[in-house]
């Protein structure tokens, strides 16, 4: 048997504090403002802070304005913005605090013809056909009589927030019924009918229609609309999107299913589950929950935690879907989660969540607290790499076997096996032939969490053996869990050992070293070495130059594939050195995704370039337009690969090319 629904109270007694009325007045005035004015204010704020942000960037980079001056300007602008809002609110409060009208308690009675408000010296009846709408904003029920006039009713007047929601729903239903009864074009939002006596003749009210609960399909559709509005910085249609722990759990599951479905589309049923990416795929969930808790504490409404949490999850799902759709439009062969989108999805989500949280409270320090909480807690989402490919294709049987038997470098067997693997790999490097230019090759893959670098190391090693005769003269150093039992790791120590071994067996005046380094890179021009939980010494341009000089190797071809790798050019420049980098010193390169076979640069330079020529400089000329074309296809900023050719290395490489092509050309004298 269904429990009988509790009847709504018909009379409420309350009083409203001046501070609460002032807050309600600010919110109402903002809502009543014409849309063009609100849009103009929003765009003006965006332009103001955007301009200051540009100035700040210029100042911090030391290009135009001293950074201290710019920082003071930004701080002053932010302080002025909040001071303006706080002073406006304080003015409302001071003016209203002197009003005797607010001092006395009042009673609200729900009557058939409308809502009757009674205080010590006034009485008014607001008929249903003269009420525009009711809604909840902050801690107040706003009874809107027209686009300007409103009556605030504290939520504290009701026994619970649920009863306040029930009252708002009842009022809006009565208003709608009155509009239908009045006929089209007859309802106006005029001021209410005021009476001076409670003996006014009653007005017949139509019998309310039975409440029809929305279907699940309608609820889902409403949530989709709310998600889109939240993502694009708009208020949800009723200002209060649904929020519950059940909805949060469901949205978390959906958030995992979306990248999984995307993986199925790319890899098909022949793919395999990538459990290693699950933690990364769910990284946003605890951060969004912490941000929701912090923002709710900042605005003083801990009951809003589920609602804020659900809003964040909805925003994440929309951005996920948009990101994957955009990727699919460019084609899976591009192998990157759209570098343009990858750089903005995180900041976009943080800003959208912060805006929604801040809108839950009037402009004040509480709003600033909500904004700051979201930005600080969610900041890792704007910069941390998140491998979310939960279903990947199988590359070959060796890959599959290795993937099923992944281990960590902290495993005891691996820990003790690595020195032996390095010694074994070093001993496999054999001397070259006298009178012949031999190529010695070192492939150095630094970032252990993405398989693309391992694949590039394997593919380039095979290519150098086939095209440049480097078989028996090569060594692979790679950070990847799938190779820990077979190959030495990539570290500064192992690179030094490899260079020293090659120097000991090569003819330094005759032979050529080709060093290929592939990984992520930083704006400080640090080549990333990562294999959790190990900590590596950094390899930057100065450190690499030191290692090369210490080895005594003379003829060098150094190829660095990483973001900002152009920072290696100047420090490595030398008459006996050719330096090729995937990007300029201030540019990023692209293609670093877990499912990719090559990075953009690696594909263009090695697979398209050196596979068709034995000239390292001609390969660069082949690669450049291919990279530009591919980056333009995904609307990514140009990476601008760099090359520096030393005066002495150029004829040495020309002689190597002629030798490999079978042309009789004497090697240049050193």
Secondary structure, 3 states (H helix, E strand, C coil): CCCCCCCCCCEEEECCCHHHHHHHHHHHHHHHCCHHHHHHHHHHHHHHHHHHHHHHHHHHCCCCCCHHHHHHHHHHHHHHHHHHHHHHHHHHHHHHHCCHHHCCCEEEEEECCEEEEECCCCEEEEEHHHCCEEEEECCEEEEECCCCCEEEEEHHHCCCHHHHHHHHHHHHHHHHHHHHHHCCCCCCCCCCCCCCCCCCCCCCCCCCCCCCCCCHHHHHHHHHHHHHHHHCCCCCCCCCCCCCHHHHHHHHHHHHHHHHHHHHHHHHHHCEECHHHHHHHCHHHHHHHHHHHHHHHHHCCHHHHHHHHHHHHHHHHHHHHHHHHHHHHHCHHHCCCCHHHHHHHHHHHHHHHHHHHHCCCCCCHHHHHHHHHHHHHHCHHHHCCCCCCCEECCCCHHHHHHHHCCCCCCCHHHHHHHHHHHHHHHHCCCCCCCCCCCEEEEEEECECCCHHHHHHHHHHHHHHHHHHCCCCCEEEEECCHHHCCCCCCCCHHHHHHHHHHHHHHCCCCCCEEEEEEECCECCCCEECCEECCECCCCEEHHHHHHHHHHHCCCCEEEEEECCCCCHHHHHHCCCCEEEEECCCCCCCCCCCCCCCCCCHHHHHHHHHHHCCCCCHHHHHHHHHHHHHHHHHHCCCCCCCCEEEECHHHHHHHHHHHHHHCCCCCCCCCC
